[in-house]
Amino acid sequence: MLNIGLAAELTGNVTAFLQMFKIREIAMELAQYMTGGRKTYGMIMVGGVRRDITAKERKIMLDLVKKIETQFKECWEAVLDAPNLVSRWKHAGVLDPQVARDFSVVGPNARGCGIRRDSRYDHAFDWYKKVEFEVPVESGGDVLSRETVRARELFQATSIIRQSLELMPEGPLINKEAFVKPYAFAIGNDEAPRGSNIHFTMHGTSQKVFRWRVRAATYNNWPSLRFQLRGNSISDAPLIVCSLDPCYSCTERITVVNVKSGRSKIIDKEQLKNYAKTLKDSPIKEL
C-alpha cells in the first residue's frame, strides 16, 4: 500500500496516496493487536513467540482484515479508472525477463516481468505448507505490472492472515526447554514486500544473538535499474525508481568478499558515491 500510494502521488493522484495511507493505518492497527507494536514487533523468541492472541483479539483482527480488503479494492479500482495515471505507468521502466534473471531480481520486480519467484512458495516451511495462496505474476515488466503484482499480493496476504487466524491450533506459546548451542549459526530467508531477504544469525551466550547479517532485497534489485531507465524520459525516473521500491538505508554500505582469496572489504556510503560519480578507480579492485 505504501508503494502503490507513492507511485500514485508521483503521477499526480494525491487523493489515492492519502487513501492508501488511510487504509494502511488499519493494517498497522492489525499489527498492534497481534504484536503490541505498530511497526517494531519483536515477536519471535528462542523456542516460540512472545505473546498470544485472545479470542476477542482474533475477532477484531478478522474484522480489520475485511475492512482492509474492502477499502483497498475500492481504492485500487479507482486508481485503474484514472486513464492519465495508467498511461504513465504502462510501458514505463520495462524490465526484460532475461535482465531480471541475470541480475537475480526478487520480489514484485521479478514477478512483474513474469518470473514466478517467492520464498514462501519456493521454500515453504512450517505454516506456509498448510495455508493456500497464489504467487501473483504479471508479464508487462513495467511500472503498471509491478504495482498490479503488489495489489494482487495484498489480497494473498490478507487471505494468509485470515487462514492463520481461523485454522491455527491452540497450544503452548513457547518451549521453555528450547536451547541453542552457543555460537551455533544458521542461514535462512524470508519473503518481504520488496522480495527475498537472506539472514545469517549466530547465537552467543545467554541465548542472545551474537552476530546477525542480512542481504536485503534491494541489493538484488538496484543493479537492474539502469536497464529500466533506458528509453524513458527524465520525468519518469522518480516513478521508475519508486516502482523498484528501494531501501536506501539498506544499501548505504556493502561488504564485498573475494571468494578465491577470502579477503573482504567494507565499502561505505561516501566511497560508493565517489565511485558512482567517476565510474573508475573501483574501491574493490584491490581485492
N, C-alpha and C positions, 0 to 999 in steps of 0.2 A: 504493500500500500504506500509506503514511503517513496519508493522509486517511481511508481506509476504517478503519484501526486506530483513529484518533482518534474517528471517528463511532461506532464500536462502544463505545469506552470511555465516551463521553458518554451512552450508553444502558445502561450498567451491565455491559457484556460486557468485562471487563478481560482475560479469557483470550484473546479474539480479538485485542485490542490487542497483547498480548505475542507472540502467534503471528505477527501481521503484521510485527512488528519483527524477529522471528527470521528470517522469510523475506526481509525487506528487507536483512538482513545479507548474504545470499547475493548479492543484486543489487549491493551495494557492493563485494563481493569480485570480482564480474564486472567492474565498472568499473575496479577496481585492476589486473586483469590486462591490460586494454586500454590504459589511460592512465597507469598508475603511481600514480594517486591515487584515493582512495575518494570524494572529494567535489569537489575542485577539480582540473580535468582539464588545461586548457592545451594541448590537442592541436593546435589549428589554427595554422598559420603562413602567412606570405605564400608562396603557391605550393604548398602541400601540408600535410602533417601532421608531427608531431614524432617519432613512433616507429612501428615496425612491429609486426605480430603474428606470432609464430613458429608453426610447425605444432603444437608442444607446447601452446602457449597456446590455440590455436584449439580443440584437442580438449577441454581443460579448460573453456573457456568454453561450449562446446556442452553439456557435462555439467551445468554450472551453470544454463544456461537450462532444461534439462529438469527439474532439481530445483525451480527457481522455479515452473514451470508445475504440476508435480505437487502440491507442497505448498500453493501458493496455491489451486488448485482444491478441495482438501480443506477448507481453511480457509474459503473463500468459501461452499461448500455448507453448512458447519456454521453460518455466520452466517445464511444464509437459512432454516435449520431452526429458528432461535430465534424463536418467534412474538411474544414480547414486544418484541424488537428490531425486527422487521419492521413491527409495528403502530405503533411510534413513528416509523419512517422514512416509512411510507406516508402520503400526504396532508399531510405537514408541509412548510412552506415552498414551496408551489406557486408556480412562476414561469410566468406566462401567456406564451405564444409571442409575442404582439404586443408585450408589455412588453420581452421579450428582444430583439426586433428593434429597437424604438425606442431602446433603450439600448446597442445593439451588444454584447451579451453574447457572450463567447467561451468556448471550451473545453467541458468537461463540463457547465457551466451552460447553454450553448446546446444542446448535443446531448441533454441530459436533458429538454428540452421540445420535441424534435422537429426542431430546426434542424440540418441536416447541414452543419456548417462545420468545416473542418480545413485549416490552411495546407499541410500535407504533401500533401493530396489536391487542394485547390483551386488551389494554386500550386506544383505539383510541379516539382522541379528535380533535375538530375543523377541520383543513385541512386534517388530516390523515383519516377522514371519507369520504373525497371526492376524494382522489387520489387512484390509483390502484397500488398495489405492492404485491409481494410474500415474504414469510418468508423462505429463503433457509435452508434446513436441510440435513445433511449427517448422515450416520449411523455407520461409522467406529470407531468413538471415538478417533482416533489417530491424530497425527500432520497433516497428509495429509487431513483428514476430516475437521479439524479446519481451515486450510489455504484455502481449497476449499470453505468453507462457506464464508470466508472473500472475496474471489474473486467474488463469486456469488452476495454477498451483495453490492459490488461496483456498479454492473450494476443496482441493485434495487435502490441504492442511486441516481445514475445519472438519472434514469427514474423518480424518485420523483421530482428531481430538474427541469427536462425538463417539466413535467406536471405542476409544480407550476409556472414556467415562462410563459408557454403558456396559462394557464387556470385561473390564479389568477385574480379576477376582480379588477377594479380600485376603488378607494375610499380614504377616509382620512387616513393619517398615524397614527394619534393619537386622542383619545378622550380627549380633554383638560379639560373636566369636570370630568374625572375619578378621584376617590378619594378612598384611602384605609384607613380605620379607624385605628388610632394609636394603635399599639401593637396587631393588628389583625395578625393571623398567618395561615399558610396553609402547607399541605404536598403534594408533587407531585413527579412524576417520569419521567425520560426521558430515551430513548434508545441510549446510546453512543456506540462507536466502541467496547468497552470492555464488554458492556452489560448494564443492567438496573441500573441507579443511582436513589437514593431516596433523595429528598431535603426537609428540613424544613426551612421555611422562616418566620421571624417575622418583621413587619414594625414598625418603631419608629415614631418620629415626623418628620415634613418637608418632608413627603413622601420618606423617605430614609430607607434602610434596617437596622434594629437594630441587628438582630441575624440571622445567617444562618449556618445550619449544613448539611452535606451531607454524605450519606453512599455510598461510591464509589463501583463500580462493583468488584474491586479487593478484597474487604473484603469477598465477596461470593466465589470468585474463588480460593483464596490462599489455604484454608484448604484441598481441594481435591488433591493438588499437590503430597502429599506423596503417594497416591494410583497410580498416574500416573507414578511416578518414579520407582515403584517396577517392577523388572524383566527386567529392561533396563540397558545398560552399562553406566558407568560414562561419557563417551564421548557424550552420547545422552542427558545428563542432561541439558546443556545450551539450546539445541534445544527445549526440552520439556517445560522448563520454558518460553522460548520465545513464544511458541505457546499458552501459558496461557495469554500472553500479560499483565503482571502485571505492576501496577504503584507503584513503591517503595515509592515515596513521599506521595502517598495517604494513606499508611498504616504504617507510621512511629510512629504513636501513636493511641491508641484506647480509647474510653470511655466505660467501662463496667457498666451496670446497673442491679442491683438485683431487679427484678420486684416485689418480695414479700416484701422486706424491704424498697424499694425506695432509697436505698443507691447507690452511684455511685463512680467510681474511674477512673482517667485518668492514663493510663499506657504508659509511654514514650518509645522511641526507645531503650535506654540503658537497661531498665527493661525487654523489650521484648527479647533483645539479650541475656541477662543473663539467662532468663527463657528458651530460646531455647537451650542454652548450657547445662543446668543442668537437664532440664525436671522434675524438682521438685521444691518445695517451690514456688508454683504459686503465683504471685503477686495479684491474685484476690480472693484467698481463704478466706481472711478476710471479704469479702462481704457476 
